[in-house]
Amino acid sequence: MNRIEQALQENQEALHSLVVFRRAANAIVKQEVETIKKHNLTVCQFGVLEALYNKGDLRIQDLIDKLLSTSGNMTVVIRNMIRDGYVVKVPDTKDRRSFLVGLTPLGRERIEAILPEHYENIGKIFSVISPEEQVILADILKNFKNLK
């Protein structure tokens, strides 16, 4: 048995799990994005609005960390959202080198109009498994949190 065959044999279940996980993730994302696109937002724009709505004003770096974005991409997203009137950027009084991003009344109105439908959509997506299975799934997935 060569090295490839041996590695394949030793990791068969892990490889199968990866394929199943990716297919499930792709199906979930595809379904989730429908609601966001219907409201003419990008996934990143929606993420910014949702984070600011739920967490309050945030530094750009905090948004990058929460949304797993790059600084270049986030800069463009924030600039476009300022242009569209959804967010404002103000100097952080605690750190003069940083800026805080916050919702405008229009941004708050926009996210409040979308969130009920978004939450219902997520509930529908995950209704294929029971609430107990959802807890188990979340616990299992947390095991991957500290991979390097």
Salt bridges, closest charged atoms under 4 A:
ASP62 OD1 - ARG59 NH1 3.54
ASP84 OD1 - ARG83 NE 2.98
ASP95 OD1 - ARG97 NE 3.13
GLU112 OE2 - ARG108 NH1 3.87
GLU117 OE2 - LYS38 NZ 2.30
GLU117 OE1 - HIS39 NE2 2.97
ASP139 OD1 - LYS142 NZ 3.91
